[in-house]
Amino acid sequence: MPKLYPISKFTADSRKDDFIVCYEDKWSSKKYKIWKDFLTDTAKMRAFITSKPAEKWIVHINDYYYFLCTFIALLQCKKQVALTANISEEFIKEMRQPQDEFITDSAGQKNSFFVPEIIENAALPSDDEIRTTPAINADETKIHMFTSGSTGKPKDVLQRMTEFELDNEFVFSQWGDEFLKRKNVATVSQHHIYGFLFTIALPFAAGIPFRRTRIEFPNEFEKLDDEKYMIIAVPAFLKRTVESVDKLSMKEPFIFTSGGVLLPEVAKKTDEVFGFWPVEVYGSTETSGIAHRQSKNGLEWTPFANATISKNEDGCLNIKSPYIKDPAGFQTADLVDIHEDGRFILKGRIDSIVKIEEKRVSVTEVENRILQTGLVKDVCVVAMSDRRQYLAAALVFNKAGEEKFAGWKKFDINMFFHDFLMDYFENVVLPKKWRYLEELPVDLQGKKKKLEIQALFTKKEDGDKM
């Protein structure tokens, strides 16, 4: 295994000047950024950052290379970094303090600095400035990441490079050979922990060239037949791809996925289309990586060797690991069964248990029953509170569903699902409102936008029971 040079420990001499850091389009296009470019552009960003008094910088940069240079420069200047995938005006206004700066590569953002312009227009630094790599104390870094948690509203989770780099070191110890055989390509945002660890921090530390831009459309995989690629994906994107692409001629791809549930049938179809059954990583913003599985071997999760798991009195998973600063560990909201061999099965979230008319019901179980009809490819059940609390369901038909319900009235479709669910639940807890969509709203990680889905039910439609 080669030596790792993580973000907090690299120097100008860690790589040769002509070492390829990243590429555009595909590897054989030969559009590269080399180590000397990285050192130069990071020096430009340091000069810009030090010219501003702000201590905290909000960062949203889609280009992985620009992100890397800016992120490292901010840490070298001992700044706090707030990573955000959401750059709506209201969200930025909510999270931003008057003294904070906002830096991005998205054009047209109000009161922000534009990274491409900064790097392209800056004067060339001196050789001394280029060769300077100010020390980064991993323990003192402050990185704000945002998670929707159980409410859908953003929660600020403060992290450090210390835990991130321990996570990368462990992942590399398990799958380093697979990474080193390939070039990195991703469908995920680096503004979330999974994307940051697997598309920025680990490739940089291990010296694995990465593609500068995210894969945004499934057909982009079709031209990646020139080299072996490590694919960092989310379940929602894999699902989109296998529904629109029959077969890819990629060379020995390896696929990681996280950030949501990958249904076994989608994993199987991914193997048929890509030629690889994805490795799923289970974790969270608060915990980093916890466990992994390939569902062809069963639905059980295998904890990482450095994680200690247990079940609390509520039946939820508790984790202790080097990535969790609290020695008592972290209590998740994930309901779990732990087997004698240490593997475990996830049973949904405790915050998915709601009370309707004093009856406890799991929205996850309702979703799974709806999928059981074989007529639905995606569904989200949410709890609503108007005059009283009730469930509402938004779903997307698969091809069989579209054919079956063609020409049906909405009321009759509602009653079909109502009657189906009556075999499993009491009438009082069944969804009272239904919405039939082309697609469910999801973020870049493939997580359903619960607040947007709840908003679908604020107006009454034909067939609603309330």
C-alpha distance (Angstrom), angle and dihedral (degrees) to the residues before:
residue distance angle dihedral
M1 . . .
P2 3.80 . .
K3 3.78 120.2 .
L4 3.79 115.7 -89.6
Y5 3.80 118.7 -127.0
P6 3.81 103.0 -165.5
I7 3.79 123.4 -165.6
S8 3.80 93.4 -96.5
K9 3.82 95.1 48.9
F10 3.82 110.7 35.7
T11 3.80 123.8 112.4
A12 3.78 132.4 -164.4
D13 3.79 88.6 -95.0
S14 3.82 96.4 51.9
R15 3.81 89.9 97.9
K16 3.79 134.1 22.4
D17 3.79 115.0 -99.4
D18 3.82 92.2 -111.1
F19 3.80 94.6 49.0
I20 3.82 109.5 128.4
V21 3.80 111.5 -119.6
C22 3.79 99.0 176.0
Y23 3.78 144.5 -12.4
E24 3.80 139.7 -147.9
D25 3.79 128.1 -122.7
K26 3.81 99.0 -15.2
W27 3.79 134.0 -14.6
S28 3.82 96.1 -103.0
S29 3.82 91.4 54.3
K30 3.84 85.6 78.9
K31 3.79 94.2 -145.5
Y32 3.77 98.9 141.6
K33 3.79 143.3 168.5
I34 3.79 110.5 -148.5
W35 3.81 132.4 -157.0
K36 3.81 92.4 -95.3
D37 3.82 89.3 54.8
F38 3.79 90.0 50.7
L39 3.81 93.4 50.5
T40 3.81 90.5 46.9
D41 3.79 96.7 48.0
T42 3.79 92.7 44.0
A43 3.81 88.7 53.6
K44 3.84 89.2 51.3
M45 3.80 90.6 51.9
R46 3.84 91.7 48.2
A47 3.79 90.6 53.6
F48 3.79 90.6 50.9
I49 3.82 95.1 45.3
T50 3.80 94.2 48.7
S51 3.81 89.3 53.3
K52 3.82 88.9 65.7
P53 3.82 125.7 68.4
A54 3.82 96.9 -142.5
E55 3.79 117.3 121.5
K56 3.81 96.0 -167.7
W57 3.80 124.7 50.7
I58 3.80 126.4 -167.8
V59 3.82 108.3 -143.0
H60 3.78 129.3 -159.6
I61 3.80 110.6 158.0
N62 3.81 119.3 153.7
D63 3.81 97.2 -171.3
Y64 3.81 104.1 85.9
Y65 3.82 92.8 -148.5
Y66 3.80 94.9 50.2
F67 3.81 87.8 44.9
L68 3.82 91.6 52.8
C69 3.81 94.2 49.5
T70 3.81 93.3 45.6
F71 3.80 96.2 43.4
I72 3.81 93.4 49.7
A73 3.81 92.5 44.5
L74 3.82 90.2 52.8
L75 3.81 91.6 51.6
Q76 3.81 91.0 46.3
C77 3.81 87.8 53.8
K78 3.85 89.0 49.7
K79 3.80 93.8 -117.4
Q80 3.78 128.4 151.5
V81 3.80 113.0 -112.6
A82 3.81 124.7 -149.7
L83 3.80 112.4 -167.4
T84 3.78 116.7 -156.7
A85 3.79 132.4 176.8
N86 3.80 90.3 -173.4
I87 3.81 114.2 75.6
S88 3.77 100.0 166.6
E89 3.79 110.2 140.9
E90 3.80 93.3 -116.2
F91 3.80 94.1 49.0
I92 3.82 93.4 49.6
K93 3.80 89.9 46.9
E94 3.81 89.7 52.0
M95 3.80 96.2 50.3
R96 3.82 99.2 35.9
Q97 3.78 123.9 92.6
P98 3.84 118.7 -154.6
Q99 3.82 92.4 -105.8
D100 3.85 95.4 48.6
E101 3.80 124.5 101.3
F102 3.80 126.7 -142.5
I103 3.81 120.2 -145.6
T104 3.80 124.9 -174.8
D105 3.79 147.4 147.6
S106 3.81 92.1 -135.5
A107 3.79 109.0 106.5
G108 3.78 121.6 -129.1
Q109 3.81 98.8 28.5
K110 3.78 112.8 148.2
N111 3.82 120.1 -116.7
S112 3.79 93.8 1.4
F113 3.80 141.3 122.1
F114 3.82 118.0 -118.3
V115 3.81 112.2 -135.1
P116 3.84 100.0 -156.6
E117 3.79 90.0 53.7
I118 3.81 92.8 48.0
I119 3.81 93.7 51.3
E120 3.79 97.4 40.0
N121 3.82 96.0 45.8
A122 3.82 99.0 40.7
A123 3.78 120.3 107.9
L124 3.80 115.3 -105.9
P125 3.83 108.0 -92.8
S126 3.79 119.7 -125.4
D127 3.77 118.3 -98.9
D128 3.82 89.5 -106.2
E129 3.82 90.4 54.7
I130 3.81 91.2 47.7
R131 3.81 92.1 49.6
T132 3.79 93.5 47.2
T133 3.80 115.3 100.6
P134 3.81 107.5 179.8
A135 3.79 113.0 -143.9
I136 3.80 118.8 -95.7
N137 3.80 115.9 -154.2
A138 3.80 102.4 -151.1
D139 3.82 92.3 -159.4
E140 3.80 91.5 56.9
T141 3.80 98.5 46.9
K142 3.81 117.2 113.8
I143 3.79 115.8 -155.4
H144 3.79 118.8 174.0
M145 3.80 115.7 -153.2
F146 3.77 126.0 -180.0
T147 3.77 127.8 -137.4
S148 3.78 128.6 -178.6
G149 3.81 92.1 -137.4
S150 3.79 115.9 -174.7
T151 3.81 97.4 -43.0
G152 3.80 101.6 53.1
K153 3.80 89.6 -122.0
P154 3.82 116.7 116.3
K155 3.79 118.1 -96.4
D156 3.81 119.9 -163.0
V157 3.83 111.8 -129.6
L158 3.82 114.6 -171.0
Q159 3.80 113.7 -144.9
R160 3.82 139.6 172.4
M161 3.79 135.3 -141.4
T162 3.82 87.4 -119.8
E163 3.80 93.3 74.4
F164 3.80 94.3 35.6
E165 3.78 92.0 55.6
L166 3.80 92.8 46.7
D167 3.80 87.6 53.2
N168 3.81 91.9 50.1
E169 3.80 91.4 47.4
F170 3.80 90.9 53.9
V171 3.82 95.2 45.4
F172 3.80 89.3 48.8
S173 3.81 90.6 50.5
Q174 3.81 88.4 57.0
W175 3.81 102.8 38.6
G176 3.80 104.9 12.3
D177 3.81 94.4 120.1
E178 3.80 90.4 54.7
F179 3.82 92.1 50.4
L180 3.80 93.2 47.6
K181 3.81 92.4 54.2
R182 3.79 91.7 57.6
K183 3.79 148.2 47.8
N184 3.81 117.1 -117.0
V185 3.80 122.3 -112.1
A186 3.80 125.8 167.5
T187 3.78 145.1 -167.7
V188 3.82 93.9 -167.2
S189 3.78 137.6 91.1
Q190 3.79 117.3 -108.2
H191 3.80 89.3 -147.0
H192 3.81 90.1 82.1
I193 3.80 124.3 66.8
Y194 3.82 98.1 -109.4
G195 3.78 92.7 48.3
F196 3.78 93.1 44.0
L197 3.81 94.1 50.2
F198 3.82 97.1 44.2
T199 3.82 102.1 34.8
I200 3.82 103.1 34.2
A201 3.80 116.9 13.5
L202 3.81 100.6 39.4
P203 3.84 98.9 41.2
F204 3.80 89.9 47.5
A205 3.81 93.5 49.0
A206 3.80 94.4 45.8
G207 3.80 96.8 40.3
I208 3.81 95.4 -116.7
P209 3.82 114.0 154.5
F210 3.79 112.8 -123.4
R211 3.78 133.3 -160.8
R212 3.83 110.7 -106.4
T213 3.78 96.6 -137.6
R214 3.77 132.9 49.7
I215 3.81 121.0 -109.7
E216 3.80 102.0 -110.0
F217 3.80 103.3 172.1
P218 3.83 128.4 43.3
N219 3.82 93.6 -128.7
E220 3.83 89.5 64.1
F221 3.81 87.8 77.9
E222 3.80 89.9 64.3
K223 3.80 93.4 74.8
L224 3.82 94.5 47.1
D225 3.81 92.7 91.1
D226 3.81 97.0 108.7
E227 3.82 100.0 79.2
K228 3.81 142.8 10.8
Y229 3.80 110.8 -84.2
M230 3.80 135.6 -161.2
I231 3.81 105.3 -145.1
I232 3.81 118.8 -152.5
A233 3.80 105.3 -164.6
V234 3.79 146.1 156.7
P235 3.81 124.1 -127.4
A236 3.80 94.3 -112.6
F237 3.81 92.2 57.1
L238 3.80 93.1 46.5
K239 3.81 88.0 51.2
R240 3.81 91.3 51.2
T241 3.79 90.8 48.3
V242 3.79 98.6 49.6
E243 3.82 90.0 46.9
S244 3.81 91.9 55.7
V245 3.83 105.1 30.6
D246 3.81 123.7 60.8
K247 3.80 101.4 -165.5
L248 3.81 136.9 -8.9
S249 3.79 125.8 -152.6
M250 3.81 96.6 -146.7
K251 3.81 120.6 150.9
E252 3.81 111.9 -113.1
P253 3.81 97.0 -42.6
F254 3.81 120.1 -166.0
I255 3.81 117.2 -153.6
F256 3.79 131.1 -158.4
T257 3.78 119.8 -174.4
S258 3.79 134.6 -177.7
G259 3.78 141.9 143.3
G260 3.79 98.2 80.0
V261 3.78 146.2 13.8
L262 3.80 117.2 -55.5
L263 3.79 106.4 -158.2
P264 3.84 112.7 -137.3
E265 3.81 90.8 -122.1
V266 3.82 90.0 55.6
A267 3.82 90.1 47.6
K268 3.82 89.6 51.4
K269 3.80 91.4 48.6
T270 3.83 89.3 48.1
D271 3.80 88.5 56.7
E272 3.80 89.8 50.9
V273 3.82 93.6 48.8
F274 3.83 102.0 36.1
G275 3.80 101.1 23.2
F276 3.81 94.5 -120.1
W277 3.81 133.7 88.6
P278 3.83 105.4 -134.2
V279 3.79 123.5 -112.7
E280 3.81 107.4 -131.9
V281 3.79 120.6 -149.0
Y282 3.79 119.2 -156.7
G283 3.80 117.6 -155.2
S284 3.78 144.6 106.5
T285 3.78 142.9 -130.9
E286 3.80 89.6 -95.4
T287 3.82 97.8 45.4
S288 3.84 108.4 27.6
G289 3.81 112.4 -149.8
I290 3.80 119.0 -2.0
A291 3.80 109.1 162.6
H292 3.80 145.9 -13.9
R293 3.79 141.2 -147.2
Q294 3.79 145.4 171.8
S295 3.79 104.4 -142.3
K296 3.81 92.9 -145.2
N297 3.82 83.8 75.3
G298 3.82 93.7 49.4
L299 3.78 137.9 -73.3
E300 3.82 94.5 -84.5
W301 3.80 118.7 114.3
T302 3.81 120.2 -134.5
P303 3.83 112.2 -143.7
F304 3.78 117.0 -129.2
A305 3.81 109.6 -100.9
N306 3.81 91.3 -112.2
A307 3.83 94.4 53.1
T308 3.80 125.5 88.9
I309 3.78 114.3 -158.8
S310 3.79 133.6 -168.1
K311 3.81 139.3 161.5
N312 3.79 120.4 -111.6
E313 3.80 126.4 -144.1
D314 3.81 91.0 -88.2
G315 3.81 90.6 56.1
C316 3.81 93.3 -107.7
L317 3.79 128.4 134.8
N318 3.80 119.2 -98.8
I319 3.82 118.0 -164.3
K320 3.78 132.5 -162.3
S321 3.81 117.2 -174.3
P322 3.82 142.2 139.1
Y323 3.82 87.9 -93.6
I324 3.81 93.9 61.5
K325 3.78 114.6 77.6
D326 3.82 96.3 -161.9
P327 3.85 107.8 84.7
A328 3.81 88.5 -148.1
G329 3.80 88.2 63.8
F330 3.78 129.4 -132.3
Q331 3.80 124.9 -62.5
T332 3.80 110.5 -141.7
A333 3.79 126.3 -161.5
D334 3.82 90.0 -127.8
L335 3.80 116.0 117.6
V336 3.79 110.7 -138.0
D337 3.80 147.7 -179.2
I338 3.81 113.6 -150.3
H339 3.81 118.0 -153.6
E340 3.80 124.9 -144.0
D341 3.81 91.1 -105.8
G342 3.85 90.5 58.3
R343 3.79 96.9 -105.5
F344 3.78 117.6 122.4
I345 3.80 144.3 -155.8
L346 3.80 122.0 -137.8
K347 3.81 113.6 -135.0
G348 3.79 101.6 -174.2
R349 3.79 130.9 -84.5
I350 3.76 128.0 -55.1
D351 3.80 87.9 -135.0
S352 3.82 87.0 59.0
I353 3.81 87.3 67.9
V354 3.79 109.2 92.8
K355 3.79 134.3 172.8
I356 3.79 117.7 -123.2
E357 3.81 113.7 -178.2
E358 3.83 87.4 -18.5
K359 3.82 90.6 -54.4
R360 3.81 116.6 122.6
V361 3.81 114.6 -135.3
S362 3.81 133.7 169.9
V363 3.80 112.8 -131.2
T364 3.82 87.1 -157.0
E365 3.80 90.1 58.8
V366 3.81 91.4 48.9
E367 3.82 89.2 51.1
N368 3.80 91.5 49.5
R369 3.82 91.5 50.6
I370 3.81 91.2 51.1
L371 3.81 89.7 51.5
Q372 3.80 87.5 49.9
T373 3.83 89.2 70.2
G374 3.80 88.0 74.8
L375 3.80 89.1 -135.0
V376 3.80 99.6 92.6
K377 3.80 131.1 69.6
D378 3.80 98.5 -175.4
V379 3.80 135.5 14.8
C380 3.78 140.6 171.8
V381 3.81 123.5 -168.1
V382 3.81 116.4 -164.7
A383 3.78 134.6 -175.1
M384 3.80 114.4 -119.3
S385 3.79 131.2 -167.0
D386 3.78 118.6 -159.2
R387 3.79 115.9 131.5
R388 3.81 85.7 -21.4
Q389 3.79 137.5 -3.4
Y390 3.80 119.5 -83.8
L391 3.80 141.0 151.7
A392 3.80 125.6 -102.9
A393 3.80 127.8 -169.7
A394 3.80 131.6 -150.0
L395 3.78 116.0 -171.5
V396 3.78 144.9 170.6
F397 3.80 120.5 -140.8
N398 3.78 122.0 -130.6
K399 3.82 119.5 -140.6
A400 3.81 92.5 -82.5
G401 3.81 90.1 50.9
E402 3.79 92.9 49.3
E403 3.80 90.5 51.6
K404 3.80 94.6 45.7
F405 3.79 96.9 48.3
A406 3.81 98.2 39.1
G407 3.79 106.5 132.4
W408 3.83 94.8 8.0
K409 3.80 120.8 133.7
K410 3.79 115.5 -116.1
F411 3.82 91.9 -116.8
D412 3.81 90.6 56.1
I413 3.82 92.3 48.9
N414 3.80 89.2 50.2
M415 3.80 90.1 51.8
F416 3.80 92.2 49.4
F417 3.81 91.1 58.9
H418 3.81 92.0 39.5
D419 3.82 91.5 54.5
F420 3.81 91.8 45.0
L421 3.81 92.4 52.2
M422 3.81 92.1 46.7
D423 3.82 86.9 76.7
Y424 3.82 89.1 64.8
F425 3.82 109.6 26.7
E426 3.76 141.8 36.8
N427 3.79 113.9 -96.8
V428 3.80 93.6 -117.0
V429 3.83 93.2 65.4
L430 3.81 98.2 45.2
P431 3.83 117.8 113.0
K432 3.79 111.3 -84.9
K433 3.81 96.2 -164.8
W434 3.80 129.7 42.2
R435 3.79 132.7 -167.6
Y436 3.82 124.6 -170.4
L437 3.80 113.1 -153.8
E438 3.79 140.3 178.5
E439 3.83 89.1 -130.8
L440 3.79 136.1 -5.9
P441 3.83 115.1 -116.3
V442 3.81 109.4 -103.8
D443 3.80 135.9 169.1
L444 3.81 125.7 -122.8
Q445 3.80 90.0 -84.0
G446 3.78 90.0 56.8
K447 3.80 93.4 -111.3
K448 3.78 115.2 143.9
K449 3.80 115.1 -109.6
K450 3.81 98.1 -125.0
L451 3.79 95.7 -174.3
E452 3.81 92.2 53.9
I453 3.79 90.4 47.0
Q454 3.81 91.8 49.8
A455 3.81 88.5 51.0
L456 3.83 89.0 61.4
F457 3.79 89.3 69.3
T458 3.79 100.4 49.3
K459 3.82 91.4 91.7
K460 3.77 122.3 58.6
E461 3.80 118.9 -116.9
D462 3.81 133.6 -174.2
G463 3.77 110.5 -74.8
D464 3.82 95.9 27.8
K465 3.78 113.0 133.3
M466 3.78 94.1 -148.5
